[in-house]
């Protein structure tokens, strides 16, 4: 696999606070990469840097071999980087199909084409029956799926999922996992932040673990869960006992 995204020596400071420190990761084309770590580890800051929300204090980000460090979120979306948000952001007074059309307008100026694309994505994500509903009528799990649909309508090459499984029941989480796998099967590379280890570890190809803004481990899930640094910083002694 070749690297689709390269992050090199990324540091993000907010005054005297260092949220990310010398972070370097590769995201390979076609993989699902999990970004995990305790609260305050710097995961959301790194997500924002990759998405173009905030330029890093130091370091470089390249996408498909192109330096995108100075590009903002709209420009990166045009290149093929899309994201969802930890706190769901939908246009509450617009219909479900209109919400997804917002994403589709990234690729077309035609309302007809955008609506057709939105309907296609809604069918794919299991929301076709809710097309005419207002966004504020959706359940929290449906709103999370709507965010994924809107992101997919931009036709991304890289999809950043920020805690997309949060608040789901086990059955809903299983559906979410299958959706992620189907998205990857369509050729989309995925980076996901997720706190529910039972969900993320069987799903991802690799995991990167952050703690206090630094990468402390990287590798296959089976190796990560046995790494002493990860157990100490994140998983805890109970995990060691369960894994023994």
N, C-alpha and C positions, 0 to 999 in steps of 0.2 A: 504493500500500500504506500502511496505517496502522500506527503503532507499537504493538506488543503489549507490549513491555518498554521502559522508559526508565530509564537509569542517568544520574544527574546529579551531577557533582563528587564522585565517590566517592573517598575516601581511606581506606586501611587501614594503621594503624601497629601494629607489634609492638615495643614499647619504642622504641628509637631507630631501628629499621628501618622504612622506608616501602615497603610492598610494592605498594601502588597509590596513585597521586597524581593527584587531580583527573580521574578517568576519567569521561567522558561518552559514552555510546553509545545508539543506538536500535536495537531489533530489530523489524523490520517483520513484520506478520502474513503468514504464508505463505512466508517466505523461509528459506534456509539461509545462516547467517552463520558464517564461519570466524574463529576467534580464534587468531592465530598469533604467534610470537615466540620468541626464544632461551630456553634454560633460565634460570629466575630472573627472567623478565620480569614475573611477576605474574598469569599466566593462571589458575592454580589458585586463587589468592586471590580473583580476580574471580568465578570460577565459584562458589566457596563463598559469596560475598556474595550472588550472584543466587539461589542455592538456599536461602539462609536459614541456612546452617551457622554463620555468624558475622556479627554486626551490624557494619557499617562504622563506622570512627571518625568519619568525616564523610560527608556526602552523602545522597542520596535514591534509592530504587528504587521505581518504580511499575510495576504490572502491570495491564493493561487499564484504565488511568487511575486505579487505586487505589494509594495509598501503602502499600507492604508492607515498608518499611524495618525496622519493629519486629517483624515476624512471623517466627517460627521456621520451620524446614524442614517440619514436619508441616502447619502452616497454609498454607504456600505450595503444598505438594503438593495439598492439598484445593482450592486455587484453580486448579490446573492446571499447576504447574511440577514436572517430574520430571527426574531425572538418572541418569547412570551414573557410575562411578568409574574413575579411572586405574588403581588397584589393584583388581582384581575382588573384589567382596564378595558371596559367595553363602552360603546356609545349607547347609553341606556335608553334614549328616546328614539333610537333607530331600530329597524327590524333586524332580525338575524341575518337575512341575506344582504341587507345594506351594510351591516358591519363587515361582512366578508368582502363585499365589493370594495371597501376602502383599501384592503390589501391588493385586490386585483387591479386597481387603478395604478399600481406601481408599474404594470406591464402594458397597459392599454389606456387610451383616452376615450374609448367607446363605452358608453353605458351598457349597450347591448352585450358586447363581448365580456365586460366585467361581470354582468349578471349571470351570463352563461358559465363563466369560470367559477363564480361564487357558488352556483348551484351544483356544479361538478364536485367542488371541494366539500360542500355540505353533505352530499351523498357519500363521499368517501369517509367523512368523519362521523357519520351516523346522526347528523342533525337535519337531514332533509325534511323531516316531518315538522320541524320547528321553524321553517324558513320565514313564515309570515309573522311569527311571534315577535314581540318587542324584546329587546335584550334584557330589560328589567324584569321580564316575566320568567326568565330562565332560572333553573336551580343552580347552586354553586358549581356542581360538577359539569352541568351543561355550559356554564360560562367559561370554565377552563377549556372545555373542548372547542368552544367558539373562538377563544384566543388562538388555539392551535390552527383552527381552520383559517382565520384571518392571516396568520403568518404563512401558511402553506399557499394561500392565494397569491403571494408575492413571488411564487416559484423559486424558493430558496435552494441554494446548494448546501448551505450550512444552517441548521436550525438550532437555536439556543432555547432550551426548555428550563425555565426557572421554577422548580418545585411544582411541576404540572400535576403531580399525584397528591398534593396536599389536601387533606380533608375528604378524601374519597373512601368509600366503603371497600372492603376486600373485593367484592364483585366488580365495582366500578374501577378499582385499581387494575384488576386483571384485564378489563377492557382497554384501559389506558396503555398498559404494557403491549397489548396486541396492536394497538394503533401505532405506537412508536416503532414496533418491528415492521409494520406494513409501510410506514413512511420511509424507513431505511431501505426496505426492499425496492422502493421506487427510485433509489439512488441519492437520497438526501443524507448527508452526514449530520450527526446529532451530538451535541454537547448538552448534558443535563445535570442540573443541581438537584439533588434529592436527599432528604434526610431519612427516609424509610429504607433501611438497609435491606430488608427482605424483598423490596421491589428493585432497588437499583443494582445490587450485586449479581443476580441472575440475568439481568438485562444487558449490562454494559460489556463491551469487549475489553476495555481498560478503565482504570480509575486513577485519578490524580487526587492526592490528599493534601489539603492546605491546613496549616495551623499557624496562627499569629502572622498571617500574610505570606508565609513561605511554603513552598512545596516540601513536604517531609517524606513523601513516598509516591511511587508511580509504578503501575504494573497491572497484571491480571488480577481479577477479583480474588481468586483463591490465594494468591500470594499476599495481597493487601491485607486481608483479614487476619493474617498470621504475623504481620509485621509488628514488632514490639513498639515501635514509635507510634503507629496508628492506634494500637490498643491503649497505650498510655494517654495519648492526646484526645482520642475520640471514642473508641469503642468501649473502653472500660474493662475492669476486672471481671465483671459478670460475663462478658463475651469470651474472655480467655477460658473461664470455667466451662462455658457451654461448648466451646470448640475443642476442649481437651479430650 
